[in-house]
Amino acid sequence: MLVGKQSWVFEHHPVIAATGVTGGPFEANGKLADDFDILHDDLWMGLDSYEKANKKLLEEAVQTVMHKKNLQKEDIQFLIAGDLINQITPTSFAARTVQIPYFGIFGACSTSMEGLALASFIVNYGGAKNIITGASSHNAATEKQFRYPTEYGGQKPPTAQWTVTGAGVALITENTNQESLPFTTSATIGKVVDMGLTDPFNMGGAMAPAAADTILAHFKDLQRDPSYYDLIVTGDLARIGRETVLELVRNSGLTVNPERFLDCGLLIYKEDQPVQAGASGAGCSATVFYGHLLNQMKQGVFKRILVVATGALLSPLSFQQKESIPCIAHAVSIEMK
């Protein structure tokens, strides 16, 4: 049901029944390699374009989650997913392969939680029994589209972030109370926030105000204190964006414990990996949450998490036309019994 201005509460607690997480060679050398189901040793993945490799990441993630639950495509009502490439073609072409009724969504790097919110809403109200939702990105394909081809070896400023090569998906099902599994309890849908920033090499700074806006809306709508959660984690604000959000939230009168406020873009890679400010990409929050963080919830490390995935809604064309960068953030709360 709708609570407050922009939040949903899922009274039937849709379950995250299984996940599939895939990644590339850089992720294989990162801190969270053990939380991936499949890791590739090269960016091409045996194909002749990076965009096709992006498609393969999602196909494998979907096939993995179906295999874990011994499901066939006929058992899945909908696939809700997206990526960063023009017209989300890697995701659409993956949907062509898996042959599941398909909603293609674009929220840039906020896509993972946009999809989880929509899937939870549909399952909560009986619109489906089984939905697969997720997001993906590919470093070389994304850099080529939004900045410079990686082969150029272009110099990047300290504010830049490294696009994750990976896909993360989850199977959202009805809650039958038969297993102790993570379940979604609420979602706060963000609105577009644009503070006039224009630098495509500072995504964290551009997205931070949108993240703060959604976080404040979530706690206002649900009349809840941040201490309710064991962890609040943003999608890919990285070092600069995380510090900015903490300041914005603090200035708005909300007290958030910095030790319980993390960012997926700061979790996935090791300190000695050259990622400038941290990681980004639609696959960033998708792989970190559906892999590492859910594993920690199942192990009892966390019982309640609020995931706030952020997205910069620019395009190469909007940048060429000297537009500023509109941003958005969507939040979903996940709990264990």
The 8 nearest C-alpha neighbors of each residue, nearest first, counted from 0:
[[1, 8, 7, 2, 9, 10, 6, 120],
 [0, 2, 7, 6, 8, 3, 5, 4],
 [3, 1, 6, 7, 220, 0, 4, 8],
 [2, 4, 220, 5, 6, 1, 221, 219],
 [3, 5, 6, 2, 220, 1, 216, 219],
 [6, 4, 188, 187, 3, 2, 7, 1],
 [7, 5, 187, 2, 186, 1, 188, 3],
 [6, 8, 1, 186, 185, 0, 2, 187],
 [7, 9, 185, 0, 184, 10, 1, 186],
 [10, 8, 184, 12, 185, 11, 123, 7],
 [9, 11, 12, 8, 184, 123, 0, 185],
 [12, 10, 9, 123, 13, 174, 173, 184],
 [11, 13, 9, 183, 182, 10, 184, 174],
 [14, 12, 173, 174, 182, 183, 172, 119],
 [13, 15, 182, 172, 174, 16, 171, 181],
 [14, 16, 171, 181, 182, 170, 17, 169],
 [15, 17, 14, 170, 171, 172, 180, 18],
 [18, 16, 170, 169, 15, 64, 67, 19],
 [19, 17, 169, 64, 168, 289, 170, 20],
 [18, 20, 60, 64, 63, 168, 167, 61],
 [19, 21, 167, 35, 36, 60, 166, 286],
 [22, 20, 37, 166, 165, 35, 38, 36],
 [23, 21, 165, 38, 164, 26, 39, 37],
 [22, 24, 39, 164, 26, 38, 25, 42],
 [25, 23, 40, 27, 26, 39, 41, 28],
 [26, 24, 27, 28, 23, 29, 164, 22],
 [25, 27, 29, 28, 24, 23, 22, 32],
 [28, 26, 24, 32, 25, 29, 38, 23],
 [27, 29, 26, 25, 32, 24, 30, 268],
 [30, 28, 268, 26, 269, 27, 31, 32],
 [29, 31, 268, 269, 267, 32, 28, 266],
 [30, 32, 33, 34, 29, 267, 291, 268],
 [33, 31, 27, 34, 35, 29, 30, 26],
 [32, 34, 31, 35, 36, 30, 27, 291],
 [33, 35, 290, 291, 32, 31, 36, 294],
 [36, 34, 20, 33, 37, 32, 21, 290],
 [35, 37, 20, 21, 19, 34, 38, 63],
 [38, 36, 21, 35, 22, 20, 39, 59],
 [39, 37, 22, 23, 21, 27, 35, 40],
 [40, 38, 23, 24, 41, 22, 44, 37],
 [39, 41, 24, 23, 38, 42, 44, 27],
 [42, 40, 24, 43, 39, 44, 23, 45],
 [41, 43, 44, 23, 24, 40, 49, 52],
 [42, 44, 45, 46, 41, 52, 49, 48],
 [45, 43, 46, 42, 41, 52, 39, 40],
 [44, 46, 43, 47, 52, 41, 42, 48],
 [47, 45, 43, 44, 48, 52, 51, 49],
 [46, 48, 43, 45, 49, 51, 52, 44],
 [49, 47, 51, 50, 46, 52, 43, 140],
 [48, 50, 52, 140, 51, 43, 53, 139],
 [49, 51, 53, 52, 48, 140, 89, 54],
 [52, 50, 54, 53, 48, 49, 55, 46],
 [51, 53, 49, 55, 54, 50, 44, 43],
 [54, 52, 50, 56, 51, 55, 137, 89],
 [55, 53, 89, 51, 52, 57, 56, 93],
 [56, 54, 52, 58, 57, 53, 59, 51],
 [55, 57, 53, 59, 54, 58, 166, 21],
 [58, 56, 60, 59, 55, 166, 54, 61],
 [59, 57, 55, 61, 60, 93, 56, 62],
 [58, 60, 62, 56, 57, 61, 63, 55],
 [59, 61, 19, 57, 63, 20, 58, 62],
 [62, 60, 58, 64, 63, 59, 57, 65],
 [61, 63, 59, 65, 60, 64, 66, 58],
 [64, 62, 60, 66, 19, 61, 65, 59],
 [63, 65, 19, 67, 18, 61, 66, 62],
 [66, 64, 70, 62, 68, 63, 67, 69],
 [65, 67, 69, 63, 64, 68, 62, 70],
 [66, 68, 64, 65, 69, 63, 17, 70],
 [67, 69, 65, 66, 70, 64, 17, 16],
 [70, 68, 66, 67, 65, 71, 64, 63],
 [71, 69, 65, 68, 74, 66, 72, 75],
 [70, 72, 73, 74, 65, 69, 75, 66],
 [71, 73, 74, 75, 99, 70, 98, 97],
 [74, 72, 71, 75, 76, 99, 70, 98],
 [73, 75, 72, 71, 70, 76, 129, 128],
 [76, 74, 129, 72, 73, 77, 130, 99],
 [75, 77, 129, 130, 127, 100, 74, 99],
 [78, 76, 100, 130, 101, 75, 99, 79],
 [77, 79, 101, 131, 132, 130, 99, 100],
 [80, 78, 132, 102, 114, 103, 101, 131],
 [81, 79, 133, 134, 132, 103, 104, 114],
 [80, 82, 104, 134, 105, 90, 103, 87],
 [81, 83, 135, 87, 134, 136, 84, 281],
 [84, 82, 107, 87, 136, 85, 281, 141],
 [83, 85, 87, 82, 86, 88, 141, 89],
 [86, 84, 87, 88, 83, 144, 314, 82],
 [85, 87, 88, 84, 83, 105, 91, 89],
 [88, 86, 84, 85, 82, 90, 89, 81],
 [87, 89, 91, 86, 90, 92, 85, 84],
 [90, 88, 54, 92, 91, 87, 53, 93],
 [91, 89, 93, 88, 92, 81, 87, 54],
 [92, 90, 88, 94, 93, 89, 95, 87],
 [91, 93, 95, 89, 94, 90, 88, 96],
 [94, 92, 90, 96, 95, 91, 54, 58],
 [95, 93, 91, 97, 96, 92, 98, 90],
 [94, 96, 92, 93, 98, 97, 91, 99],
 [95, 97, 93, 94, 98, 92, 58, 99],
 [96, 98, 94, 99, 95, 93, 72, 58],
 [99, 97, 95, 96, 94, 100, 72, 101],
 [98, 100, 97, 101, 77, 72, 78, 94],
 [101, 99, 77, 78, 76, 98, 102, 94],
 [100, 102, 78, 77, 99, 79, 103, 94],
 [101, 103, 79, 78, 104, 80, 100, 77],
 [102, 104, 80, 81, 79, 101, 91, 105],
 [105, 103, 81, 80, 102, 106, 79, 110],
 [106, 104, 81, 107, 110, 82, 103, 87],
 [105, 107, 110, 109, 310, 108, 104, 312],
 [106, 108, 310, 109, 105, 110, 83, 311],
 [107, 109, 281, 310, 280, 110, 309, 106],
 [110, 108, 309, 308, 310, 106, 107, 111],
 [109, 111, 106, 113, 108, 112, 107, 114],
 [112, 110, 133, 134, 114, 285, 113, 109],
 [111, 113, 115, 114, 110, 329, 308, 116],
 [114, 112, 110, 116, 115, 111, 329, 109],
 [113, 115, 117, 112, 111, 116, 132, 79],
 [114, 116, 112, 118, 117, 113, 119, 132],
 [115, 117, 119, 113, 114, 118, 186, 112],
 [116, 118, 120, 114, 119, 115, 121, 113],
 [119, 117, 115, 121, 120, 116, 114, 122],
 [120, 118, 122, 116, 117, 121, 123, 13],
 [119, 121, 117, 123, 118, 122, 116, 124],
 [120, 122, 126, 118, 119, 124, 123, 117],
 [121, 123, 127, 125, 119, 124, 126, 120],
 [124, 122, 120, 121, 11, 125, 119, 13],
 [125, 123, 122, 121, 126, 120, 127, 11],
 [124, 126, 122, 127, 123, 121, 128, 173],
 [125, 127, 121, 122, 124, 128, 123, 120],
 [128, 126, 122, 125, 129, 76, 121, 130],
 [129, 127, 172, 173, 122, 130, 76, 125],
 [128, 130, 172, 75, 127, 171, 76, 170],
 [131, 129, 77, 171, 170, 75, 76, 78],
 [132, 130, 170, 78, 169, 171, 79, 77],
 [131, 133, 79, 168, 80, 169, 114, 78],
 [134, 132, 168, 80, 111, 167, 114, 169],
 [133, 135, 81, 111, 80, 282, 82, 281],
 [136, 134, 166, 282, 82, 281, 165, 57],
 [135, 137, 282, 281, 164, 82, 165, 280],
 [138, 136, 164, 140, 53, 139, 141, 163],
 [137, 139, 162, 164, 141, 140, 163, 142],
 [138, 140, 142, 141, 137, 149, 143, 49],
 [141, 139, 49, 143, 137, 138, 142, 50],
 [142, 140, 144, 138, 143, 139, 137, 145],
 [143, 141, 146, 139, 145, 144, 147, 140],
 [142, 144, 148, 147, 140, 141, 146, 145],
 [145, 143, 141, 142, 146, 140, 315, 147],
 [144, 146, 142, 315, 143, 141, 147, 314],
 [145, 147, 142, 143, 144, 148, 199, 141],
 [148, 146, 143, 142, 149, 145, 151, 153],
 [149, 147, 143, 150, 151, 142, 139, 146],
 [148, 150, 151, 152, 139, 147, 142, 143],
 [149, 151, 148, 152, 153, 147, 139, 143],
 [152, 150, 149, 153, 148, 147, 154, 143],
 [151, 153, 150, 149, 154, 148, 147, 155],
 [154, 152, 151, 155, 147, 149, 150, 148],
 [153, 155, 152, 156, 151, 157, 147, 159],
 [154, 156, 159, 153, 157, 200, 275, 158],
 [155, 157, 158, 159, 154, 200, 275, 201],
 [158, 156, 275, 159, 276, 155, 160, 200],
 [157, 159, 201, 276, 156, 200, 275, 160],
 [160, 158, 200, 157, 201, 156, 275, 276],
 [159, 161, 277, 278, 276, 275, 274, 279],
 [160, 162, 278, 274, 279, 277, 163, 159],
 [163, 161, 279, 138, 280, 278, 160, 164],
 [164, 162, 280, 283, 138, 282, 165, 279],
 [165, 163, 137, 138, 23, 136, 22, 162],
 [164, 166, 22, 282, 21, 135, 136, 163],
 [167, 165, 135, 282, 21, 57, 56, 20],
 [166, 168, 20, 285, 286, 133, 19, 134],
 [169, 167, 133, 19, 132, 18, 60, 20],
 [170, 168, 18, 131, 132, 17, 171, 15],
 [169, 171, 131, 17, 16, 130, 15, 18],
 [172, 170, 15, 130, 14, 129, 16, 131],
 [173, 171, 129, 14, 128, 13, 174, 170],
 [172, 174, 13, 128, 14, 175, 122, 171],
 [173, 175, 13, 14, 176, 12, 172, 11],
 [174, 176, 177, 173, 178, 14, 172, 13],
 [177, 175, 174, 178, 179, 180, 173, 14],
 [178, 176, 175, 179, 174, 180, 173, 14],
 [179, 177, 176, 180, 175, 174, 16, 181],
 [178, 180, 336, 181, 177, 335, 176, 297],
 [179, 181, 178, 335, 182, 14, 16, 15],
 [182, 180, 335, 334, 15, 14, 333, 183],
 [183, 181, 14, 13, 12, 333, 334, 15],
 [182, 184, 333, 12, 13, 332, 185, 334],
 [183, 185, 9, 12, 332, 8, 333, 182],
 [186, 184, 8, 332, 7, 9, 331, 183],
 [187, 185, 331, 7, 330, 6, 116, 332],
 [186, 188, 6, 330, 217, 5, 329, 189],
 [189, 187, 329, 5, 6, 186, 330, 190],
 [190, 188, 329, 328, 213, 327, 187, 191],
 [189, 191, 327, 192, 188, 328, 209, 213],
 [190, 192, 327, 326, 325, 193, 189, 209],
 [191, 193, 209, 326, 325, 327, 190, 194],
 [194, 192, 325, 195, 326, 324, 191, 323],
 [193, 195, 196, 192, 205, 208, 325, 324],
 [194, 196, 323, 193, 197, 324, 325, 205],
 [195, 197, 323, 194, 324, 205, 198, 193],
 [196, 198, 323, 324, 199, 195, 322, 321],
 [197, 199, 200, 201, 196, 202, 324, 205],
 [200, 198, 201, 202, 197, 146, 145, 318],
 [201, 199, 159, 198, 202, 158, 156, 160],
 [202, 200, 158, 199, 203, 159, 198, 204],
 [201, 203, 205, 204, 200, 206, 199, 311],
 [204, 202, 240, 236, 206, 205, 201, 239],
 [203, 205, 240, 207, 202, 201, 206, 239],
 [204, 206, 202, 203, 207, 196, 201, 324],
 [207, 205, 203, 326, 209, 204, 208, 202],
 [206, 208, 240, 210, 244, 204, 209, 205],
 [209, 207, 211, 210, 206, 212, 244, 192],
 [210, 208, 212, 327, 192, 211, 207, 206],
 [211, 209, 207, 328, 213, 208, 212, 214],
 [210, 212, 208, 214, 209, 244, 213, 248],
 [211, 213, 209, 215, 210, 214, 208, 216],
 [214, 212, 216, 210, 189, 215, 211, 217],
 [213, 215, 211, 217, 216, 212, 210, 218],
 [214, 216, 212, 213, 217, 218, 211, 219],
 [217, 215, 213, 219, 214, 218, 220, 212],
 [218, 216, 214, 220, 215, 219, 187, 213],
 [217, 219, 223, 221, 215, 222, 220, 216],
 [218, 220, 216, 222, 217, 221, 215, 223],
 [219, 221, 3, 217, 218, 222, 216, 2],
 [220, 222, 223, 218, 219, 217, 2, 3],
 [223, 221, 219, 218, 220, 224, 217, 3],
 [222, 224, 218, 221, 225, 219, 227, 220],
 [223, 225, 226, 227, 218, 222, 228, 253],
 [226, 224, 227, 228, 255, 223, 254, 218],
 [225, 227, 228, 224, 229, 255, 256, 223],
 [228, 226, 225, 224, 229, 223, 303, 230],
 [229, 227, 303, 230, 226, 304, 225, 231],
 [228, 230, 303, 301, 304, 259, 302, 227],
 [231, 229, 259, 304, 228, 260, 232, 305],
 [230, 232, 305, 260, 304, 306, 259, 261],
 [233, 231, 261, 306, 262, 260, 307, 230],
 [234, 232, 307, 262, 308, 306, 235, 263],
 [235, 233, 308, 284, 263, 309, 307, 262],
 [234, 236, 264, 279, 237, 263, 233, 278],
 [235, 237, 203, 240, 241, 234, 264, 262],
 [238, 236, 277, 264, 235, 265, 240, 276],
 [239, 237, 276, 241, 240, 277, 242, 236],
 [240, 238, 242, 241, 203, 237, 204, 243],
 [239, 241, 203, 236, 204, 243, 207, 242],
 [242, 240, 244, 243, 238, 236, 239, 237],
 [241, 243, 245, 240, 239, 244, 246, 238],
 [242, 244, 240, 246, 241, 245, 207, 247],
 [245, 243, 247, 241, 207, 246, 211, 242],
 [244, 246, 242, 248, 243, 247, 249, 241],
 [245, 247, 249, 243, 244, 248, 250, 242],
 [248, 246, 244, 250, 249, 245, 243, 251],
 [249, 247, 251, 245, 250, 246, 253, 211],
 [248, 250, 246, 253, 252, 251, 247, 254],
 [251, 249, 247, 252, 248, 246, 253, 245],
 [252, 250, 248, 249, 253, 247, 215, 246],
 [251, 253, 249, 250, 254, 248, 247, 215],
 [254, 252, 249, 248, 251, 255, 250, 215],
 [253, 255, 249, 252, 256, 225, 248, 224],
 [256, 254, 225, 257, 253, 249, 260, 245],
 [255, 257, 259, 258, 260, 254, 226, 225],
 [258, 256, 260, 259, 255, 245, 261, 242],
 [257, 259, 256, 260, 261, 230, 255, 231],
 [260, 258, 230, 257, 256, 231, 261, 229],
 [261, 259, 231, 257, 258, 232, 230, 256],
 [260, 262, 232, 259, 231, 233, 263, 258],
 [261, 263, 233, 232, 264, 265, 234, 235],
 [264, 262, 266, 234, 265, 235, 284, 287],
 [263, 265, 278, 235, 237, 277, 262, 266],
 [264, 266, 263, 262, 277, 237, 267, 278],
 [267, 265, 263, 264, 268, 262, 30, 287],
 [266, 268, 30, 31, 265, 29, 264, 263],
 [269, 267, 29, 30, 266, 272, 270, 265],
 [270, 268, 29, 30, 272, 271, 267, 28],
 [269, 271, 272, 268, 273, 274, 30, 29],
 [270, 272, 269, 273, 268, 274, 29, 275],
 [271, 273, 269, 270, 274, 268, 29, 275],
 [274, 272, 275, 271, 270, 161, 277, 269],
 [273, 275, 161, 277, 272, 160, 276, 278],
 [276, 274, 157, 277, 160, 159, 273, 158],
 [277, 275, 238, 158, 160, 237, 159, 157],
 [278, 276, 237, 160, 264, 274, 265, 275],
 [277, 279, 264, 161, 160, 162, 235, 237],
 [280, 278, 162, 235, 283, 264, 161, 160],
 [281, 279, 162, 283, 282, 108, 163, 136],
 [280, 282, 108, 135, 136, 283, 134, 82],
 [281, 283, 135, 136, 285, 165, 166, 280],
 [284, 282, 280, 285, 281, 163, 279, 286],
 [283, 285, 234, 287, 286, 288, 263, 282],
 [286, 284, 167, 282, 283, 111, 288, 287],
 [285, 287, 167, 289, 290, 283, 288, 284],
 [288, 286, 284, 291, 290, 285, 289, 263],
 [287, 289, 292, 290, 285, 286, 284, 291],
 [290, 288, 286, 293, 285, 287, 167, 18],
 [289, 291, 34, 287, 288, 286, 293, 292],
 [290, 292, 287, 294, 34, 293, 288, 295],
 [293, 291, 288, 295, 294, 290, 287, 296],
 [292, 294, 296, 295, 289, 291, 290, 288],
 [295, 293, 297, 291, 292, 296, 290, 298],
 [294, 296, 298, 292, 300, 293, 297, 299],
 [297, 295, 301, 293, 299, 298, 294, 300],
 [296, 298, 294, 295, 299, 293, 180, 181],
 [299, 297, 295, 296, 300, 294, 301, 293],
 [298, 300, 296, 297, 301, 295, 302, 335],
 [299, 301, 295, 296, 298, 302, 297, 294],
 [302, 300, 296, 299, 303, 229, 295, 304],
 [303, 301, 335, 334, 296, 299, 229, 304],
 [302, 304, 334, 228, 229, 333, 301, 335],
 [305, 303, 230, 333, 228, 332, 231, 229],
 [304, 306, 332, 231, 331, 232, 333, 307],
 [305, 307, 232, 330, 331, 233, 231, 304],
 [308, 306, 330, 233, 329, 234, 232, 328],
 [309, 307, 234, 109, 233, 328, 329, 112],
 [310, 308, 328, 109, 108, 234, 327, 210],
 [309, 311, 108, 109, 107, 327, 326, 106],
 [312, 310, 326, 313, 107, 325, 206, 324],
 [313, 311, 325, 326, 107, 310, 324, 314],
 [312, 314, 324, 311, 317, 325, 318, 315],
 [313, 315, 317, 316, 318, 312, 145, 85],
 [316, 314, 318, 317, 145, 319, 144, 313],
 [315, 317, 319, 314, 318, 320, 313, 321],
 [316, 318, 320, 314, 322, 319, 315, 313],
 [319, 317, 321, 315, 320, 316, 322, 314],
 [320, 318, 316, 321, 317, 315, 322, 314],
 [319, 321, 317, 318, 322, 316, 315, 323],
 [322, 320, 318, 319, 317, 323, 197, 316],
 [321, 323, 317, 318, 320, 324, 197, 319],
 [322, 324, 197, 195, 196, 325, 321, 193],
 [323, 325, 313, 197, 196, 193, 326, 311],
 [326, 324, 193, 312, 192, 311, 191, 323],
 [327, 325, 311, 192, 191, 206, 312, 310],
 [326, 328, 191, 209, 310, 309, 190, 189],
 [329, 327, 309, 189, 210, 308, 209, 109],
 [328, 330, 188, 189, 307, 308, 112, 187],
 [331, 329, 307, 187, 306, 186, 112, 308],
 [330, 332, 186, 306, 305, 185, 112, 116],
 [333, 331, 305, 185, 184, 304, 183, 186],
 [332, 334, 183, 304, 182, 303, 184, 305],
 [333, 335, 303, 302, 182, 181, 183, 304],
 [336, 334, 181, 302, 180, 182, 303, 296],
 [335, 179, 334, 302, 180, 181, 182, 303]]
